[in-house]
Amino acid sequence: MKVLVLGGDGYCGWPTSLHLSDAGHEVVIVDNCVRRQIDHELATQSLTPITDMKQRVKAWQEVSGQTIAVEFGDLLDWEFISDVVRRHQPDAIVHFAEQRAAPYSMIDRRHAVYTQHNNVVGNLNVLFAIQEFVPECHLVKLGTMGEYGQPNIDIEEGYIEIEHNGRKDVLPYPKQPGSWYHLSKVHDSHNIAFACRIWGMRATDLNQGVVYGTVTPQTERDPRLINRFDYEEVFGTVLNRFCIQAAIGHPLTVYGKGGQIRGFLDIRDTVRCIELAVENPAEFGEFRVFNQFTEEFSVNQLAEMVVEAAGKLGFEARIDNIPNPRVEKEEHYYNAKRTKLLDLGLQPHYLGDSLLDSLLNIALEYRDRIDPDVVMPSVDWREGRAKQRVHKAPAQPSASL
Ligand SMILES: NC(=O)c1ccc[n+]([C@@H]2O[C@H](COP(=O)([O-])OP(=O)(O)OC[C@H]3O[C@@H](n4cnc5c(N)ncnc54)[C@H](O)[C@@H]3O)[C@@H](O)[C@H]2O)c1
């Protein structure tokens, strides 16, 4: 199949591009590399030394003999994205290309506006490009489990059967997102569902949990293929952050009581889930929703697992409960369904000892690149404006922000 990977230079997009290419698909990456600019804005960098986009695809060509084409450009630029879709005529579009950090969207008004503008308008352009140039193309869109929030009932995969005043219907599962970023994903989901309804488009919304890890069988094949590993407070996800904190002897920063439960998955499962969705497309007119995670953990459980794994590697890690910068439930019920990707053949990697050891080993290997100044949270959900080290303007300001 010919697959466009939008956001193919990012944390999930790069290993997915390699995985799909390795599986025999023709891959075209589309990216404006704004994530690399955001590193400059936040005065930080990936823990791992990532090479630039051109070197990455050159290295892949050398080790695999496969070519990945790259289109540099912005999804907000209709001329650009419509031209790319028209020229390549993809069978599937995998859409990762969004601003994906909740804390980034909570810095201040401009970062909130940037996030929703970038994500919602970019996604709308993709929908219109499909409708106009490749109406049979299957859209595989990355959503997030954070769209659902933490309701006091089981979370279903996208839809719930409701009985109300004696009548029944299957309706979209209620959404209670916890940041301006998560809200942008909810807006995207509604727009995609609407496009499926009115145009007969086919789409899969992958409500992904928190991804951890960095290595896949393809990224290991050459140092130039290494994936990014975000560890600072804005883009770093919780397990990656705990591992680098342990590696530099910083206490593991559990926000508040630490009873926050979320769904998690290994990056190797992310790439496989995308492959499964691409190779088993939704029906025309169908807005299909999969919950894409493999295990649930509370923040406390993760911290305790990292302490234990560090002990096995011969060093001590300790936990510090710090004031929670986010507005969220710190103790709650959580039980989310996740059967649809398993039914398609996903065989999960579980966060057993060896996985945690390998994560910690990466943190130890690149310990010298860790900047301790970007570890503690500086973005507060209650503030609504920038402070301290966070720069005042988003990486790609537009005149309207
Ligand atoms: N990383 C996670 O734990 C996680 C969890 C749930 C969902 N997701 C979703 O998966 C997707 C990918 O996440 P990630 O961690 O790889 O993020 P990332 O920031 O590493 O990658 C996103 C990529 O998209 C590009 N991009 C952003 N806006 C663009 C635009 N307007 N035009 C062209 N390119 C643009 C960026 O340059 C970057 O390379 C996101 O949609 C995110 O919401 C990620």
The ligand as a MOL file (V3000), in Angstrom:
LIG
                    3D

  0  0  0     0  0            999 V3000
M  V30 BEGIN CTAB
M  V30 COUNTS 44 48 0 0 0
M  V30 BEGIN ATOM
M  V30 1 N 3.4720 10.3480 22.4890 0
M  V30 2 C 2.4140 9.9040 23.1660 0
M  V30 3 O 2.5340 9.3690 24.2850 0
M  V30 4 C 1.0410 10.0230 22.5590 0
M  V30 5 C -0.0580 9.5410 23.3050 0
M  V30 6 C -1.3340 9.6360 22.7540 0
M  V30 7 C -1.5140 10.1980 21.5000 0
M  V30 8 N -0.4430 10.6650 20.8020 0 CHG=1
M  V30 9 C -0.6830 11.2790 19.4890 0
M  V30 10 O 0.1810 10.7080 18.5190 0
M  V30 11 C 0.5800 11.7040 17.5960 0
M  V30 12 C 2.0870 11.7360 17.4940 0
M  V30 13 O 2.6410 12.0180 18.7730 0
M  V30 14 P 4.2070 12.1570 18.9470 0
M  V30 15 O 4.5060 11.8590 20.3620 0
M  V30 16 O 4.8710 11.4120 17.8820 0 CHG=-1
M  V30 17 O 4.3930 13.7360 18.7190 0
M  V30 18 P 5.6340 14.5320 18.1020 0
M  V30 19 O 5.4650 15.9480 18.4930 0
M  V30 20 O 6.9110 13.8350 18.4400 0
M  V30 21 O 5.4010 14.3890 16.5180 0
M  V30 22 C 4.4670 15.1410 15.8080 0
M  V30 23 C 5.0900 15.4810 14.4680 0
M  V30 24 O 4.1450 16.2380 13.7040 0
M  V30 25 C 4.7930 17.3590 13.1380 0
M  V30 26 N 3.7780 18.4100 12.9660 0
M  V30 27 C 3.0700 19.0420 13.9190 0
M  V30 28 N 2.2420 19.9480 13.3830 0
M  V30 29 C 2.4230 19.8850 12.0360 0
M  V30 30 C 1.8520 20.5760 10.9320 0
M  V30 31 N 0.9420 21.5390 11.0910 0
M  V30 32 N 2.2680 20.2530 9.6750 0
M  V30 33 C 3.2110 19.2850 9.4830 0
M  V30 34 N 3.7860 18.6000 10.5110 0
M  V30 35 C 3.3920 18.9040 11.7660 0
M  V30 36 C 5.9060 17.7130 14.1090 0
M  V30 37 O 6.9710 18.4200 13.4980 0
M  V30 38 C 6.3460 16.3400 14.6210 0
M  V30 39 O 7.4040 15.8040 13.8580 0
M  V30 40 C -0.0180 13.0280 18.0580 0
M  V30 41 O -1.1730 13.3010 17.3210 0
M  V30 42 C -0.3570 12.7500 19.5000 0
M  V30 43 O -1.4490 13.5220 19.9100 0
M  V30 44 C 0.8370 10.5920 21.3070 0
M  V30 END ATOM
M  V30 BEGIN BOND
M  V30 1 1 1 2
M  V30 2 2 2 3
M  V30 3 1 2 4
M  V30 4 1 4 5
M  V30 5 2 4 44
M  V30 6 2 5 6
M  V30 7 1 6 7
M  V30 8 2 7 8
M  V30 9 1 8 9
M  V30 10 1 8 44
M  V30 11 1 9 10
M  V30 12 1 9 42
M  V30 13 1 10 11
M  V30 14 1 11 12
M  V30 15 1 11 40
M  V30 16 1 12 13
M  V30 17 1 13 14
M  V30 18 2 14 15
M  V30 19 1 14 16
M  V30 20 1 14 17
M  V30 21 1 17 18
M  V30 22 2 18 19
M  V30 23 1 18 20
M  V30 24 1 18 21
M  V30 25 1 21 22
M  V30 26 1 22 23
M  V30 27 1 23 24
M  V30 28 1 23 38
M  V30 29 1 24 25
M  V30 30 1 25 26
M  V30 31 1 25 36
M  V30 32 1 26 27
M  V30 33 1 26 35
M  V30 34 2 27 28
M  V30 35 1 28 29
M  V30 36 1 29 30
M  V30 37 2 29 35
M  V30 38 1 30 31
M  V30 39 2 30 32
M  V30 40 1 32 33
M  V30 41 2 33 34
M  V30 42 1 34 35
M  V30 43 1 36 37
M  V30 44 1 36 38
M  V30 45 1 38 39
M  V30 46 1 40 41
M  V30 47 1 40 42
M  V30 48 1 42 43
M  V30 END BOND
M  V30 END CTAB
M  END
